[in-house]
Amino acid sequence: MQFDSDYRMLIGGKLETGSASFDVLNPANEQVIGQAPDATPEDLDRAVAAARAAFPAWSALPIEKRREYLNAMAQAILANIDPLKRLLTSEQGKPHADAEADVGGAAFWLMGASSLDLPVVVNEDSDERYSETRRVPLGVVGAIAPWNFPLILAAFKIGPGLLAGNTMVLKPSPFTPLTTLKLGEIIKDILPAGVLNIISGGDNLGPWMTSHPDIDKVSFTGSTATGKKVMQSASATLKRVTLELGGNDPAIVMPDVDVEKVAEQLFWAAFGNNGQICIATKRMYVHKDIYEPLRDAIVAYAKTVKIGDGSEQGTRLGPINNRPQYERVLDLIRDAKEKGYTFLMGGEKSDVPGYFIPVTILDNPPEDSRIVQEEQFGPVLPLLKFDDYDDVVARANATEYGLGGSIWGNDEDKAFEIAKRIQSGTVWVNEVQHLSPTAAFGGLKQSGLGVEGGEEGLLEYTNAQTLVRKKRAAESAG
Ligand code: NAD
């Protein structure tokens, strides 16, 4: 099955072309692959009004019914996994296998979120009074997604947001709007009109959403710099915000690892999705006793990895998704070159069309270098040497970020103790990037505010409402 090349917004249950459009490029060759509607403020108003109109009936449904809708959406995504993955590769750049994981992951997330429940806490049940705190939906949620995992990160918001009884206006990144717009087509006849609206647009659409007077909450995934703007803008109307932001995740590799076995895993921890993962390993601290052999094993493995167009057989790493990000990564590489740091491989830009950057690995650059301190969000990894755990924990924590991190070692108990000392929202031992729709995920420090996933993530789409009933029996007794 193939999709047609019309990309339309979903507003109030109807597909709309919009009055203007913008080009979407394939990052592997910079060719235009489609035009996405460029929403106007009026389009946004209509999407918000449709969500508002759908809210009373949707929020009044029993939660079991909303669960059924989420599962039906998941099934529709799975039924379209092939065309969705091909489209995603063409606009995002990631290889087909990774695109399939993104699309399938979105379905998995909707199903997982549907298993959650809204708690009711009984505060008091005495002769005098009954008091409970229940959870009520917020109203209309504005969901804003980035370009690295367009579908799965949208599902992070759609699942709990709708399950809690809210309706939604979802905006994909202007670099990757097409797959999300097709998602709108797929679910159009599954959900009641207006429950989920999907609109695409340029740089102004996000700020219009965060300042819109009739949006009650903004759920945002993107960079820390934009997250600060979102929070500032949302404050005018006291919108609730959940912010999932950038990271600079450390990995700490203990000397008792099996070097050959772990090298491949560590490579993918850093270079999966071409390093464009918020929880990719961005600094790798390796114990001095195994630094040289592990360094050599990672570099040897890296040389076997095929980089190219994600639609070609055998490609494991595609291009960077977009020109601004490509320029940011090249700027970091340029800085590292100018400072004279040692490159184990990479460090050049490819001379083929598309936003390709070869795998770039640096040999123990200074701790205060930009390549170590800044979020690269690309195929660049500094390897760093350590010999003392207190020192490496201090270095790992010396950042404004606190999203993820990982500890690698055969002594799992010791690794777990070190994990507890890392100031990040999630720390893994002997794996990385494992997330679950039933576990809280979020950033400490400037990596975010609030969480997604698990009951805690679900509760962020609700207000607490306490109901108190004085018992008549108590009155007559008094
Ligand atoms: P970005 O902040 O540039 O854009 C994210 C989204 O916000 C896009 O849809 C964009 O159009 C929109 N936007 C831009 N300016 C806006 C504004 N002023 N107000 C409201 N919305 C606005 O981020 P990006 O480049 O798309 O994504 C990469 C960043 O996202 C990285 O820093 C990465 O670490 C982070 N990220 C975090 C998580 C997480 O869960 N913590 C997940 C994925 C990506």
Residues whose N, C-alpha, C, O or C-beta is under 5 A from the ligand:
A	BS01	NAD	I144 A145 P146 W147 K171 P172 S173 P174 D203 G206 P207 T210 T221 G222 S223 T224 T226 K229 E244 L245 G246 G247 C278 S447
